[in-house]
Amino acid sequence: MTLRLAIFGFGVVGQGLARMLQRKGAQLASCGIDLRLVAVADSKGVWVDEGGIAPQDAIEKKRKEGTVAMERVRPERVVADVPCDVVVDTTPTNIEDGEPGMSIMLSAFESGKHVVTSNKGPLALRFHALSERAEECGVHLMYEASVGGAMPIFSLVRCSLAPAHITSIEGIFNGTCNYILTRMRETGYSYADILNEARELGIAEADPTYDVEGIDAACKVAILANALFGMDVCYRDVSTTGISQITPEAIHLAAAGDFSIKLIGKVSPTELKVAPMLVPTEHPLNVGGTLNVASIVTDIAGTITVMGRGAGAVETASALLSDIVWIHRSVSP
């Protein structure tokens, strides 16, 4: 069976997925997983070819022309008409109203298309409504790439931990903050100094507010709460404190007591929180650099801890591709 894909959003993540399809296509085909890219869209328009679009051709067109568009239309308006089975939404995260990802997802559901996404915005705002609509339309909504990049959480719970009851999750869900706090401990430099370093390395955005004030981590906590605990919350329901007020003195005092300060997200039926916390030096959550980590506490399997790179084109694309493969296997006769 051939699974036809359309990528909506062709920035770093969308192009990362295209490269992954190019790189892994033959290997997947040898396992009976036939994927065909039939549409690519960015903010300026869409390129549709039912015969298939070579991923490298889409990347080259974007590089040379600044867009993949063959038709200059708003991409969210053509979702229903694109002849595909899976819509991959890699449009930018918008936590104000979730657009254009929200409209892309809903239009995909209404037209009988599965959705795989890395876009946190719609999920952090209206997860329950989106999941409910997907179920009503008989399609899958998959979002492994929305939390932790390449680090498997949802697939781990859905498959390997299926018999277990999840009681809580805590972890580091933002690589930018983790890098800043790690480097402050290593160097003794101020928050401002390390933030500038992170900007120069491309780890922090020019405006890092979304990351350093804990909003990005709060979005991920809300998604985890909704997906794994059946809640109906948005990121605004998460108690959130960022790292911008952390001083070198606080870092030094923590280190003297054999602790690190980390921005920790906590998820349980009774607590949704993101805040700087003391983590013992030898604790599994004490990871450095831009790494993400999650400890999943269960009733029968104890605590399972996973760690990985929480961002990056390749890492996020690997999570998107894992969801696509899961859909292929679930719908194949």
C-alpha positions, 0 to 999 in steps of 0.5 A: 500500500502506498501512503500519500503524504503532504507536508504543510510548512516547509521551513527547517522541520518540513525540509528536515522531513523531506531529507529524511524521506529521501534518505530512508525511502528505499530502506522503508520500501524494503520493509513494505512501507511505501511513502509518496510525497504528493504535495508540499506547501509553504506560506506562499502557496502549494506544489501538488503532483499526484505522481510524486514529488522528489523530496530533493526537488522540493528542497532545491526549489525552496532554496533557489526561489524562496518558495515551493509554490506552483500555485499562489494560494493560502495553503490552509484553503487547499487541504481538503483538495490535496490528494493525500492520505496524511497531512504533515503539519510542520507550520510554525507554532502559534500559541495565540490562536493556533493558526494556520495549523488549527485550520489545516488539522481540522480541514484534514480531519473533515476530508478524511486525512490523518494528521501528523504534526510537530506543531505545539500551538493547536495541541497546547490550546485545543487538544481535546477538541482536535482529538475528538474531531479526529476520532469522529472523522475516523482518522489518526492525530499523531504528535510524537514530534511535539514534545521532546523531539526525537525522544519517544514519550507518546509511542513509549506509553502507547506501546511498551507501557500500554499495560501500565498506569501512568501516575506522573511525569517530570522532566526537562522539556526545553533545550535552550533553558537547559543549555543556559543553566548548564553553562551557567554552572560550568562557567559561573557566568551570568544569565545574560552572558550565557544567553548571548552565547546561546544566541551566537550558537543559534541555540536561543532565538533573537527573542528568547522569551517563549523559551526562557520564560517557560512558555514552551515547556508549559505547552509541552506539559499541557500536551502531556497532561491532555494526551496521557492523563485525559485532561482538557487544559491549555498551556495557560493552566500550567503554573509557569516560572522561567529562568531569567531571574536565576543568578550565578550565586544561586547556581553556585549555592546549589552546586555547593550542595551537590545540586543543579538548578534545572527547569523542570516540568511536572505533570500529574492529575493534581499538578501542572507546573514548570519552574526552576528546581534543585536536582541532585547531581547524580539524579537521572534528570540532571542532563546537560547541554540541550538535552531533554529528559523525561521520567515516567512514573508507572504503577507496575513498571516503576520509573522509566527515564528517556533522554534525547535531543529535544530539537533539531531538524533531523531529530524532529523529522525522525519523530514525524517519520515514526508516526507516519510509519505507525499510520502506514502499519495501522491502515495497511490491509 
